[in-house]
Amino acid sequence: MKIRKTTETDLTRVMEIYAYARRFMAEHGNSNQWGPTNWPPRDLIEDDIRKGCSYVCENEDGDVVGTFFFDQGKDIEPNYRAIEDGEWIGGNKYGVVHRIASDGSVKGIGSFCITWALEQSVHLRIDTHGDNKVMQSMLAKLGFTHCGTIYVDEDEYPRMAFEKVIVQ
């Protein structure tokens, strides 16, 4: 598999992957994370592409099978400024992954994408809904630490905040 920046020609495929992911989450006990708001909206993904923060994962045949948001910098995620019931491990320069999704055709797409992001930024933060047991399990297997609770602007549900810092 390989990761590359999303292009405008990928947009329809990316939105299909998000539709699949919403169905998958609902079938696995996580209907509230993206379902009620039909998250993420197309205009947000278009903005991510323009900003160069949207990525796709291609299989060996070059087909787009996964997608995610990745950015890095100093204090880049406003929703991460306040954390409850814990604290962040590292300083405020970090990478962040959001909106990770796959089409279910290849096992391990999520882990592949997060591992790629860790290679770009040795300090990574990510959050997920409390009902997203699949993501929580994957983050545990990848060695992420649960740091506390954060809130996002999109809804009132708390998110579990995770972080991993690779010491070099």
BELGIHU-V479507 format. One record per backbone hydrogen bond with DSSP energy under -1.0 kcal/mol. CO is the residue of the C=O (numbers start at 1). NH is the residue of the N-H. If there is no record, write none. Layout:
co: [CO CO]
nh: [NH NH]
This chain:
co: [2 4 7 8 10 11 12 13 14 15 16 17 18 19 20 21 22 23 24 25 26 34 35 41 42 43 44 45 46 47 48 49 53 54 55 56 57 57 58 59 63 65 66 67 68 69 71 73 77 78 84 92 94 95 96 98 101 108 109 110 111 112 113 114 115 116 117 122 123 124 125 126 128 129 131 132 133 134 135 136 137 138 139 140 145 148 149 150 159 160 161 161 162 163 164]
nh: [58 56 10 11 14 15 16 17 18 19 20 21 22 23 24 25 26 27 28 30 29 39 38 45 46 47 48 49 50 51 53 52 70 6 68 4 65 66 2 62 59 103 57 101 55 98 96 94 80 81 149 75 73 125 71 69 67 112 113 114 115 116 117 118 119 120 121 166 95 164 97 162 160 132 133 136 137 138 139 140 141 142 144 143 163 161 84 159 150 128 147 148 126 145 124]
